[in-house]
Amino acid sequence: MESHARNERDARPYRAADAAQDAPRPFGPPTGTDTTGTDTTGTDTKGHTITASPDGARSAPRSLVVPTIALLVAAGLGVSALVGGSEDDTDGERPAVEPAHELERREPGDPLAIGDPDAPVTMIEWSDFQCPFCGAFARETKPELIDRYVEDGTLRMEWRDFPVLGEESQTAALAARAAGAQDAFWPLHDEIFAEEREIDAGELDRASLVAMAERLELDVERFERDLDDASHLDAVEHDLQAGREVGVTGTPAFLVNGELIAGAQPLEVFVDAIERALAEPAAS
């Protein structure tokens, strides 16, 4: 397992939408985290102080915690964690609400989803292909959830794009949808996340993604046509806006039957959320 204590890079503007002034950052350890077993502090791009524990979990900026909770409550969402490994400050039940469930597509044959459309539990994931913590989730946690819950029909997982870290985030999102047109969204997803990549360093530019499509033996001419399809850009921007409307401020972020989980949390956090969802009357 790779160390997640490496310094985060400054988030670059998302130039396909109006995110330039307030680009979210990936959930994970901030600048200043070390590997010596000592809590450290750093700052985000706005100067907020962030504390990181030795295991890489970070706290939300103090000035943002209350507004974030207020936003999530207003959206009617349960809060499992605000950022990284931050604990839930709420007590009691975490009710899922209709607005959250309306985000579930449950479309048979959706190339950006895996699992039974009628599964009792749905996990929506907002992710950025350049986010190192999204990659950690894809490599380490998602396969476990597939084995435990997707294969037996309990869980459906649906992807949503949240490309905010740079131009190559958007290019990769479009490329993945182009691959999806050939039923290869998940193979390209796995290829991109196979290793941690430098942000906007040419590893996910158009030429690199076309080379990945060739390795996956896709129809490259069709892939490149679909890469330029304006409908894919519209779909990516729709996902981004929908995420913001429910309180997503960074990647990865998840809704499990309406319960918001922020950050690449340990497997047990997702297992607990799925089991809570299964225990609710609507899921039984």
N, C-alpha and C positions, 0 to 999 in steps of 0.2 A: 504494500500500500504506500503510495507516494505521500510525502509529507505535505500537509496543507498549511505549513507555517511560512511559506515563502511570501514575500511582500506582494500585495496587490498593486497592479498598475493603475494609473489614473484612467477613469472611464472616458472613452472618446465619444464625441457626439454621435447620436443616431441620426443620420442626415436624411432619412426618408420620412421623418416625422418631426414634430416640434418638441424634441427632447433635448435640444442642444444646451439649454440653460440648466437643466436639472436631470442629467442622465443618471439613472440608478446604478449602483455598483453590485457586483456579485456578493451574495451573503457568504462571509468567511472571515478569516483572520485579517486584521488590519496591518498597515505599516507599523512596525515596531514589535511584532510578535517574535519571540525567540523560541528556542527549543531546549532551554535549560531547566524547565520545570518552574519558571517564575512567571507570574502574571505580568503582562506588559501593557502599555497603553500606546495608542497612536492616534492619528487624526484622519478623518475622511476628507473628501475634496472640498467640504464646506467648513472645515476647521472644527467640527464637532469631535470631542474626545470619545474614543472607543476603547474599551478594555477587552483584552483577549486572555483567555485562560491557557494553560499549557497544552490542552488537547485541541486548541484551534478554535474553540467556540468564542464568539465575541458578543459583547453587549450592544444594545442599540444606543445611539447617541442619547444622552439624558434629555436634551431639549426636544427629541423627537418621540420619546416613548409615549407620553400622554396623548399627543395628537394622533399618533398611529393607532392606539387603542380606541380612541374616539371614532376614527374613520372606520375601523373594523366593526365596532358595535353598530355604527350607523348603517353599515352595509348588511347587518344581520348575520355576521359570520362568527363562528367559534374561533378562538385563538389558541392554537397549540403552541406556537412559539413565535416571537417577534423577529428575531434574527439569530442565525447560527444556532448556538446551543442555549439561548436564553429560555428561561422557564416561563410557563404560563402563569400569569398573575391572577387569573380568574379561577373561581371555585365552582363546584357543582357541575351541572349538565352543560354540554356544548351543543345547543340545538342547531340543526341544519335548517335552512329556510328555503322557501321557493325560489327567490332570485338566484341563489347559488345553483340549485338544481336545473334551472333554466339554461345554465351554461353547458350542461351536459348534452352532447350531440347524439350519442348512441346510434349513429348511422351505420347500418350494416355495410361492410366493405370499405369503411373509411380507412384510407391508407395511412393516416396519422394516428391510428388507434390500434390497440391489441386487446383481445379479450372479448367475451360474449357481450353483445349490445344489451342484453337483458340481465347482466350481472347485478347482484344486489348492491354492490359498492362500486363507485366510479371515482378514480383519481385523475384529476386534471393537473397537468404539469406545465407551468410557464418556464421556459428555458431559453438560454442563449448559447449557441454552439461554440462561442469563445470563452464561456464562463468556466473556470477551472473546477468550481464546486458542482456545476451541472455535470461535468465530465466524471467527477468522483461518484456522483449518484448513479450515473449511467453504467459505470464499470463495476461498482461495488454493491449497490443496494438494489437497483432495478432487477438484476437477474434473480436475486433472492425472492423478491416480491412476485416475479413471474412464476417461479417454481412453486411457491407456497399458495398463491391465491389466483393467478391468472389461469394456470393450467386446469384447475378444477372448476372454473366458471364463477368463482366468487368475486373477482376483481376485473374491472375494465380500466385500462390506462389510456388517456387521451392527451396528445401533445398539443401545446399552444406555443407559438413563437413569441419571444419577448427580447428582440435583438437590440440591445442598447449599448453594447461595449465598443462598437466601431463599425466601419463600413463592411468588413468581412463577416460580421455577425449577420448583417442583412443578406449578403451574397450567399452565405451558407444556408440561411433559412430558405431562400428562393431555390437553391440547388436541391435541398432536401425535398421540397415540394415537386420539383421537376422529376426527381427520382421516384417520388410517390406516384407520379403518372404512369410509371412502369412497374408499380408494385414493389418498389425498392427503397421506400422511405427509411425503413428500419435498418437495412444493410448499410445505407449511406450514413445514417445516424451513428451506427456502431463504428464505422470507419473513421468518421470525424472525431468521435470521442475515444478512440482507441488509445490516445495519448494526450497529455496536456500540451497545449500549443501556445505560442507567443501571440499576443493580441495585435492584430493588424500588421503582421510581419510577413505576409505573403503566403502563409501556410493554408489559408482558406480563401485565396483569391480565385478568380474565375478559372485560370489555367490549372490551378491545383485541384479544384473541384471537378473539372472536366477529366483530369487524369484519374481521379478516384472513380468516376463513372466508367471510364475505360476498364479499370481493374475489376469493377463489378460486372463487366461485360454487358453494360447497358447500350441501347441504341444511342450513340453519342450525338448524332445529328438531331434526333428528336429531343434529347436531353437539353441541348443548347437552345433549341427553339422554345422549349418549355421554360427554360431559365429566363427568357425574355418576355414571358407571358405576363401581361399587366394584371391579370386576375390573381396571380400568385402574390404580387405585391399588395394588392387590395386585401387579400386574405391575411397576410402577415400583419398589416397595419390594423386590421380588425382585431386580431388576437391581442396585439399590444394594447389597444384601447380598452378591450374587455378586461384585461388584467388590471389596468390602472383603476377601472371603475369598481373593482372589488377589493382594492387596497394593496395590490402587488406593487412593491417598490424596488425589488431586486430579484436576482435569480440564484438558485432555483426557488420556485414557490409552487405550492400544491393546494388543491382543494380535494379533500376526501369526504364525499357526501356532504359538502358544505363547510367542513372544518378546515380552516386555513393553517397550513404548516409552512413556515418560512425557513429556507436554508436546507443544506444537505445534511439533515439530521441523521442520527444513528438509525439503523434498521428498526430497532425496538420502538421508536417513536411512530413510525409508519404502521408497524404491526398493531400497536395499541390503538391507533386511530381507526384502522380497518376493523378491529374487533369491536370497538365502540359502535361503529356504524352498523355492524352486523347485529348488535344487541338492540338496536332501535327497532320499534314496531314496524316502521315502513320498510325495513330491509329484511324482515323475516317472513 
